[in-house]
């Protein structure tokens, strides 16, 4: 399994709604993520809007492609795009993996 961590930035004035949207994540989006191979997926946030995402998957590029092919993801990304700072495209296209420097099992 690949362990993937990425950073994104939510506009601070949209952070409360961002949290609410994720607390109420659509069941079909949950199902699509699982079916696409996203496991142990977590998002953490800081009060200034910095997000840290973490996911485990067999192949991150393949998992991203599988999600990109779903209609539910297209709807979700379109709705969530206005929440973010510094992105030119969809939020899921801004997930640039960080380099892992240490891991302890």
KOLVO-506869 format. One record per residue (C-alpha): residue number from 0; x, y, z; chain. Coordinates in steps of 0.02 Angstrom, whole numbers, padded with zeros to 5 digits, m for minus. Example, Ala and Ser with C-alpha at 12.3 -4.5 7.8 and 13.67 -1.06 7.14 Angstrom:
2
{node 0; {00615; m00225; 00390}; A}
{node 1; {00684; m00053; 00357}; A}
This chain:
105
{node 0; {00000; 00000; 00000}; A}
{node 1; {00057; 00176; m00039}; A}
{node 2; {00037; 00303; 00100}; A}
{node 3; {m00002; 00471; 00021}; A}
{node 4; {m00005; 00639; 00108}; A}
{node 5; {m00050; 00803; 00025}; A}
{node 6; {m00086; 00985; 00070}; A}
{node 7; {m00225; 01099; 00011}; A}
{node 8; {m00287; 01267; 00074}; A}
{node 9; {m00469; 01309; 00109}; A}
{node 10; {m00519; 01491; 00118}; A}
{node 11; {m00534; 01528; 00305}; A}
{node 12; {m00708; 01604; 00284}; A}
{node 13; {m00767; 01439; 00204}; A}
{node 14; {m00690; 01321; 00332}; A}
{node 15; {m00847; 01296; 00437}; A}
{node 16; {m00950; 01249; 00284}; A}
{node 17; {m00808; 01138; 00220}; A}
{node 18; {m00813; 01042; 00384}; A}
{node 19; {m01002; 01028; 00376}; A}
{node 20; {m00999; 00964; 00197}; A}
{node 21; {m00876; 00828; 00245}; A}
{node 22; {m00976; 00781; 00399}; A}
{node 23; {m01123; 00755; 00280}; A}
{node 24; {m01024; 00673; 00139}; A}
{node 25; {m01139; 00597; 00009}; A}
{node 26; {m01155; 00407; 00028}; A}
{node 27; {m01122; 00386; m00159}; A}
{node 28; {m00959; 00483; m00141}; A}
{node 29; {m00905; 00372; 00004}; A}
{node 30; {m00945; 00219; m00101}; A}
{node 31; {m00852; 00286; m00253}; A}
{node 32; {m00695; 00321; m00150}; A}
{node 33; {m00697; 00146; m00076}; A}
{node 34; {m00728; 00065; m00246}; A}
{node 35; {m00585; 00168; m00322}; A}
{node 36; {m00463; 00100; m00193}; A}
{node 37; {m00454; 00243; m00068}; A}
{node 38; {m00427; 00170; 00106}; A}
{node 39; {m00394; 00244; 00278}; A}
{node 40; {m00428; 00417; 00204}; A}
{node 41; {m00422; 00563; 00326}; A}
{node 42; {m00421; 00751; 00309}; A}
{node 43; {m00355; 00862; 00449}; A}
{node 44; {m00370; 01050; 00455}; A}
{node 45; {m00293; 01198; 00542}; A}
{node 46; {m00393; 01353; 00586}; A}
{node 47; {m00309; 01454; 00448}; A}
{node 48; {m00378; 01331; 00319}; A}
{node 49; {m00224; 01223; 00291}; A}
{node 50; {m00281; 01046; 00253}; A}
{node 51; {m00176; 00890; 00270}; A}
{node 52; {m00247; 00740; 00179}; A}
{node 53; {m00189; 00561; 00204}; A}
{node 54; {m00242; 00407; 00107}; A}
{node 55; {m00181; 00230; 00085}; A}
{node 56; {m00202; 00149; m00085}; A}
{node 57; {m00123; 00016; m00193}; A}
{node 58; {m00088; 00144; m00330}; A}
{node 59; {m00125; 00329; m00304}; A}
{node 60; {m00125; 00375; m00488}; A}
{node 61; {m00246; 00233; m00527}; A}
{node 62; {m00357; 00281; m00379}; A}
{node 63; {m00363; 00462; m00440}; A}
{node 64; {m00404; 00405; m00618}; A}
{node 65; {m00543; 00292; m00555}; A}
{node 66; {m00621; 00436; m00459}; A}
{node 67; {m00601; 00556; m00605}; A}
{node 68; {m00707; 00437; m00709}; A}
{node 69; {m00858; 00449; m00592}; A}
{node 70; {m01002; 00569; m00609}; A}
{node 71; {m01018; 00590; m00421}; A}
{node 72; {m00838; 00650; m00409}; A}
{node 73; {m00866; 00777; m00548}; A}
{node 74; {m01015; 00846; m00452}; A}
{node 75; {m00920; 00848; m00287}; A}
{node 76; {m00767; 00934; m00360}; A}
{node 77; {m00874; 01066; m00446}; A}
{node 78; {m00963; 01105; m00282}; A}
{node 79; {m00802; 01107; m00178}; A}
{node 80; {m00690; 01206; m00298}; A}
{node 81; {m00745; 01379; m00233}; A}
{node 82; {m00687; 01331; m00058}; A}
{node 83; {m00502; 01325; m00104}; A}
{node 84; {m00361; 01450; m00121}; A}
{node 85; {m00223; 01438; m00250}; A}
{node 86; {m00298; 01307; m00365}; A}
{node 87; {m00315; 01327; m00553}; A}
{node 88; {m00417; 01169; m00578}; A}
{node 89; {m00519; 01047; m00477}; A}
{node 90; {m00469; 01015; m00296}; A}
{node 91; {m00430; 00832; m00330}; A}
{node 92; {m00307; 00888; m00464}; A}
{node 93; {m00214; 00992; m00333}; A}
{node 94; {m00172; 00841; m00226}; A}
{node 95; {00017; 00837; m00247}; A}
{node 96; {00092; 00699; m00139}; A}
{node 97; {00221; 00750; m00012}; A}
{node 98; {00383; 00653; 00004}; A}
{node 99; {00382; 00534; 00152}; A}
{node 100; {00539; 00554; 00257}; A}
{node 101; {00499; 00437; 00401}; A}
{node 102; {00377; 00297; 00442}; A}
{node 103; {00360; 00188; 00597}; A}
{node 104; {00248; 00034; 00595}; A}
